Amino acid sequence: MATQSKEEIYFAVCNAILKMEVAKGHLAWTLSDISRESNVTRSLIYYYFGKEKEVVLEEAYKFVISHVFNIERTKSVGIRDRLRAILKDVKNMPYLFVLYYLEKNAGTRFGKMIHEAEGLLLKAMKHEFPDLQDRQLLEIYLKELGAVAFQLPPEQVDTLFEDYIKKPN
């Protein structure tokens, strides 16, 4: 196994966890399953995530939610760049949208995490685009979800949000 960055390890392990959650069911997988699926040693999984499946799953959800919703706002990205990144993530992590859909309104701890992340995202979008009404921000978010569900090719992203992007004078 080549040397991987922490981000690559998290991505591989989280992808494996999401896949196992869908394929085997809620917590019906083992850390050995995750290790085999992600090609990351169990000791490295223990180091980054812990040894308890519930904790590992929660860490995976936190990572994915933080990554997709850009919760920490570590980088400012525009609407189109954000959607391109999400489309790339979902292509590389195909079970992401399935679990989002399954958990969003399930009333679970993870569903609550998703709702909180969506609220933070809409708040950040309001700050980034103060001239847009709440309804317009919701439309943008729903367009993003639709683009992900539709598996929109990234090259079509530019035209999807042209009504919301300021035109240079």
N, C-alpha and C positions, 0 to 999 in steps of 0.2 A: 504494500500500500504506500503510495507516495505521500509525502508530507502534506497535510491539509491544514488550512487555517481554521481558527475557531468557528468562523462563520460557515465554512464549508462543512465542518463536522456537525454543527447545529442543523444546517439545512438537510444533510443526509439523514441524520437521526430523526428529525421532525417529520421528514417525508416518510420514513419507514413507520413511524408511530401512526401517522395519519392513515397510511395504507393498511396497517394491521387493525386499526380501530374499525375501518370500513369492512375489511375482508373477514376478520375473525370475530368482531364484536367488541363491545365496551370492555376493556381490560382483559380480554380473553387471550391475549398474546403474552409472550414472555420476553424478558430482556435479551435472551438468546435469539429469539425471533428478530428483534430489533437490530441486534448486532449483525446477524447474517444478512438481513435485508439492506442495511445501511453500509455494510462493509466497514464498520467502525467497531473496534474491540469493546468488549463489555467493560473493561477497566476504564477506558476513555469515556464511555457512557456514564459510568459511576462517577467519574471525576467531574464531568460537566452537569449531569442531570440528577445524580443520586441513585440509590438502589431500589427505592420503592416505586412500583409501577404508577401509583396515583400521583406521586410527586413528579415522576418523569413525564407523565401525560400532561400535567398542569404546566410544567416548564415548556413543553412543546407548544401548548396552546398560547402561552405568554409570548414565546418567541415569534410564532406565526402571526399573532394579532399585532404585536409590536412592529414586525416587519411589514406586513401588508398595510396596516393603517398608519404607519409612520408615526406612532404615538409619541416617541421622544422628540419628534421633529428635528432629528439630527441633521437632516438635510432638507432644504426648502426645494420642493419640486412643484412644477406646474401641474395642472390637471392632466394634460396629455402625457407628460413624462411619467407621472404617477400611474396612469392607466397602462402605459407600455410596460412598466416594471411589474405591475400586478399580472398582466397577461403572460409575461415571461415566467413569473413565479408559478402561476397556475399550470402553465405548460410543463414546467419542471417538477411541480408538486401537484399532480392531478387530483389527489384526494382532498385537497384544500377546500375547494368549492363544495364538494359533497358534504364534508363535515360542517362547513359553515351553514349550509342549508339545513342539515339535520339538527344542529345545535341551536341555531339562532332563536327559535321560539319554543325550545323544549323546556324552558324553565330551569335548566341545569346551571351549575356554577359556570360552565363554559359559555352557555347562552348569555348569562349575565355579563361575562367578560366581553363578549361580542357587542352587546348593547352599549356597554360603557365605552368601548373603543369607537363605535359608530358615533356616539354623542361627542366624544373628543374630536373625532375627525370633522364632524359638521361644525363644531365650534372653531376649529382651526381654519376651516374653509371660510367661515364668516369673517374671521380676522384677515385672511388673505384676500377676500373679495367682498369688502364692506358694502359695495354698491348693489350686490345681489340680495334679493329677498330670500327668506328662509325656504319658500316654495321652490325657488330656482336652485338653491343649494341641494335640496332634496332631489330635484330632477337630475342634477349632475350625478349624485350618488347612485340613483336608480339607473341612470344610463351606464354608469360604470359596472354595476352588477349585471345588467343586461348584456353588456359587451363581454363580460367574463363568461356568463352562462352560454352565450352564443359562440364563444371562442373566436371573437373578432380578430382578424389578422392585424398585427400591430401597425402595419402600413396604412390601415384605414382609420387609425385613431385621430389623426389630424383633423379630418372633416367632422368627426362626431361632436366636437365641442366648439366649433367655430363661432357659434352664436354667443358664447360666454367669454371668449377671449378678446381682450382689447385690441383693436386694430391700430397700428401706428398712424399718426396724422401726417 
